[in-house]
Amino acid sequence: MNLLDRVLILPLLFFSLIVGGVFAALIGQVSPEELARSLVHPETLFALRFSLTTSCAAMFAALSIGIGAAYFLSRHTFPGKEFLETLLDIPLAMPPLIAGVGLLFLLGRDLLGGHLARWGIHFILTPWGAVVAQSFVATPIVLRSAQAAFASVPKGYEEAALMLGLSPLQVFFRINIPLAAKSLLSGIMLAWARTLGEFGATLMVAGATRFRTETLPIAVYLNISSGELGIALSCSLVLLGTAFAFLLCTRMLHRTSSSDALPGKNSRWPG
């Protein structure tokens, strides 16, 4: 290791110690016995089930919107495309609390909520509100990662498939999706991890009601506020463990995608 490497490794070690210290500080606040009891507490289990349910529904909505929109944007150029892409990226930079306030007004009775209420559809302070808030956060991540994934697929494969008689729909499912699959999965995992940890927008739209709209982040907020450190920390550790698993899988997918991109790796026809 030369002198430059020895200097550059110092900030790496420093920040690694900070991150590790955060984990250690969370774990060290309660005894192992209390943490074990909190992990199987009814409120923790409800928050886990509710988070998984709403995040799965939100990811279904995000994929339904994002995959098709991303493919269109990756294959077409039109006036105002840059403006549209910037508009679609705004939720990535928008503070979740502000996004929640906007959704709260949009889905309120004065705007869309009043019309939807006539059909018996309610989002404000309901579990469906959590799904909408999480979808709003997840969709731009799916869209941006999927657009990059589709843009990396050589158009020559599509042109050859069309010349062989495949329809555009068949080309999409048999050529583009398989070739972009690993990058798509990587984006989906990132979006899912972000969805599980969503707090601000969910709080504004769905509220913070125990055993009704209580996601894992909201359970942390409610129990920290009431002094129940055990449940708060158990929910925090579940979130951190899930995020770590998702990010690790994402890195493994990136590594395999990079190795597959080496010469000779993609010589076979997909499908």
PyMOL commands that set and color helices and strands:
alter all, ss='L'
color gray80, all
select helices_A, chain A and resi 3-27+32-39+42-75+81-93+96-106+112-117+127-151+155-163+168-196+200-206+216-226+229-260
alter helices_A, ss='H'
color red, helices_A
deselect
rebuild
show_as cartoon
